[in-house]
């Protein structure tokens, strides 16, 4: 089971569909090997990505670096190489390269993850929190071993009004992720947020942004912070409909407010900041 042409909503043996965008919001649905991208052509970035992961048939494919535009859609709707040239921005995979690389179509899946439709500008500096974000799927897969090593993962940017513009593209200051799995016939889900908003006070931030614009440098970003969050909070934050995953959420809010203001939110949402994979609760 498992489709080689896009995300399979029945992959877990339970129906778990791609989070839906608000009515009237245009997206292009693009199928790839074991994953799909729902592209927002106005933002020139994916609104949602969805991938099926079968750890039991995973293949250790060479990484490569074959970044390419998707020829099925206009280049003007994609954030292409010109945004990443002559700077230290990362082309951050939304669907992680390793996740769809399984089964007989592993080589094609590996190549497909290097489509610019599957990338978003991210802080280049590699730090502990970024390593944690990149390894969330590994942690969930380990937890799900007894349930057949199958997981569906949904990822996308948090599009916000404060996202700074750079070379014609507004760079998201946050990203979200939901992992879903089948626990003995019951759907379970866990939500996460990556915050790459700059940790500067207002005056410093405005000065830094003005300097960046004047020198054609990327806007100030980072450092990364990673949180485990309620799926319902992701729905409020993104405007997406997470369907059955809200009721399947395993998250329990911390008992007390943390005072943390991720993504510049006006109030703490009692998210759990993660310092290590061991802090994740599933």
Secondary structure as UniProt FT lines:
FT   TURN            9..12
FT   TURN            23..24
FT   STRAND          28..32
FT   TURN            33..34
FT   STRAND          35..40
FT   TURN            41..44
FT   STRAND          45..54
FT   HELIX           55..57
FT   TURN            71..72
FT   HELIX           75..77
FT   HELIX           81..84
FT   TURN            85..86
FT   STRAND          90..93
FT   TURN            97..100
FT   TURN            104..105
FT   HELIX           106..112
FT   TURN            113..114
FT   HELIX           116..118
FT   STRAND          119..122
FT   HELIX           128..134
FT   HELIX           136..143
FT   HELIX           145..147
FT   STRAND          150..158
FT   TURN            161..162
FT   STRAND          165..166
FT   TURN            167..168
FT   STRAND          169..170
FT   STRAND          174..183
FT   TURN            184..185
FT   STRAND          186..195
FT   HELIX           202..215
FT   STRAND          225..229
FT   HELIX           231..238
FT   HELIX           244..247
FT   HELIX           262..264
FT   STRAND          272..274
FT   HELIX           277..279
//
